[in-house]
């Protein structure tokens, strides 16, 4: 009977190690970051080498780390529940979400109209000379018929673009910190630049579109369950 239990434990350990390395490598990396203070770049190479009822032995770039299981497990059947709890704790402590966004979605419908209006506004108010006789805008739009309005636009010309871009610059920081980083968008990647560039133009609409994508991924995950 003892030999049977030993064989069963060995089989369970082998399955757990293979499964974690094949499907949950990101969790192993987070364990190293949170429980062993390993730098993000080094932790990405994490591999589970062994597991006991009281700890996991994880290696990364030639160094081995012991991640304690506190309190110790009674049997290996508790492993799934324990590693899921540790995964969720790591997400919370790292300020990350379990929902990963891997793509950029361009504005559509009313969002696309808003995008076009903002771009047009920035172009029109990019130069004060746009509101003076002889400019392409002045002649094609017939601004000579609205002298008071045209003079007003010429006077306030520096304000709209500066104000708009200033507000959107703040929103860029918020998007990067509150959305892109928690949802796993790699810093300075193509997807990261696409979201940052678009929010500089459309502002809050990009937040709403990003949040819709997160909700869609959550629904997909629930359906898979």
ChimeraX attribute file (.defattr): number of C-alpha atoms within 10 A of each C-alpha:
attribute: neighborCount
match mode: 1-to-1
recipient: residues
	/A:1	6
	/A:2	7
	/A:3	8
	/A:4	9
	/A:5	10
	/A:6	11
	/A:7	12
	/A:8	13
	/A:9	16
	/A:10	13
	/A:11	11
	/A:12	16
	/A:13	17
	/A:14	14
	/A:15	11
	/A:16	18
	/A:17	17
	/A:18	14
	/A:19	13
	/A:20	17
	/A:21	16
	/A:22	11
	/A:23	9
	/A:24	16
	/A:25	18
	/A:26	16
	/A:27	21
	/A:28	25
	/A:29	25
	/A:30	26
	/A:31	26
	/A:32	24
	/A:33	19
	/A:34	18
	/A:35	14
	/A:36	14
	/A:37	11
	/A:38	17
	/A:39	13
	/A:40	13
	/A:41	11
	/A:42	16
	/A:43	23
	/A:44	19
	/A:45	16
	/A:46	24
	/A:47	23
	/A:48	23
	/A:49	16
	/A:50	15
	/A:51	21
	/A:52	16
	/A:53	16
	/A:54	14
	/A:55	17
	/A:56	19
	/A:57	15
	/A:58	22
	/A:59	21
	/A:60	19
	/A:61	12
	/A:62	8
	/A:63	9
	/A:64	14
	/A:65	19
	/A:66	16
	/A:67	18
	/A:68	17
	/A:69	17
	/A:70	10
	/A:71	10
	/A:72	13
	/A:73	15
	/A:74	10
	/A:75	11
	/A:76	17
	/A:77	11
	/A:78	12
	/A:79	19
	/A:80	11
	/A:81	10
	/A:82	16
	/A:83	17
	/A:84	12
	/A:85	12
	/A:86	19
	/A:87	18
	/A:88	16
	/A:89	15
	/A:90	21
	/A:91	18
	/A:92	13
	/A:93	10
	/A:94	13
	/A:95	13
	/A:96	18
	/A:97	17
	/A:98	13
	/A:99	16
	/A:100	17
	/A:101	20
	/A:102	12
	/A:103	14
	/A:104	17
	/A:105	13
	/A:106	13
	/A:107	17
	/A:108	11
	/A:109	8
	/A:110	10
	/A:111	16
	/A:112	14
	/A:113	13
	/A:114	17
	/A:115	22
	/A:116	15
	/A:117	14
	/A:118	18
	/A:119	13
	/A:120	12
	/A:121	14
	/A:122	18
	/A:123	12
	/A:124	17
	/A:125	20
	/A:126	16
	/A:127	14
	/A:128	14
	/A:129	16
	/A:130	20
	/A:131	25
	/A:132	17
	/A:133	13
	/A:134	11
	/A:135	12
	/A:136	13
	/A:137	15
	/A:138	17
	/A:139	14
	/A:140	9
	/A:141	10
	/A:142	12
	/A:143	17
	/A:144	15
	/A:145	10
	/A:146	9
	/A:147	12
	/A:148	11
	/A:149	13
	/A:150	16
	/A:151	15
	/A:152	11
	/A:153	18
	/A:154	17
	/A:155	12
	/A:156	12
	/A:157	20
	/A:158	14
	/A:159	12
	/A:160	15
	/A:161	18
	/A:162	14
	/A:163	11
	/A:164	17
	/A:165	17
	/A:166	13
	/A:167	12
	/A:168	20
	/A:169	17
	/A:170	13
	/A:171	20
	/A:172	22
	/A:173	13
	/A:174	13
	/A:175	22
	/A:176	17
	/A:177	13
	/A:178	15
	/A:179	19
	/A:180	23
	/A:181	18
	/A:182	20
	/A:183	19
	/A:184	16
	/A:185	21
	/A:186	14
	/A:187	12
	/A:188	10
	/A:189	9
	/A:190	13
	/A:191	18
	/A:192	20
	/A:193	15
	/A:194	15
	/A:195	22
	/A:196	22
	/A:197	13
	/A:198	19
	/A:199	22
	/A:200	20
	/A:201	21
	/A:202	23
	/A:203	24
	/A:204	15
	/A:205	18
	/A:206	24
	/A:207	19
	/A:208	12
	/A:209	17
	/A:210	20
	/A:211	13
	/A:212	12
	/A:213	18
	/A:214	18
	/A:215	13
	/A:216	13
	/A:217	15
	/A:218	15
	/A:219	12
	/A:220	11
	/A:221	11
	/A:222	9
	/A:223	8
	/A:224	7
	/A:225	6
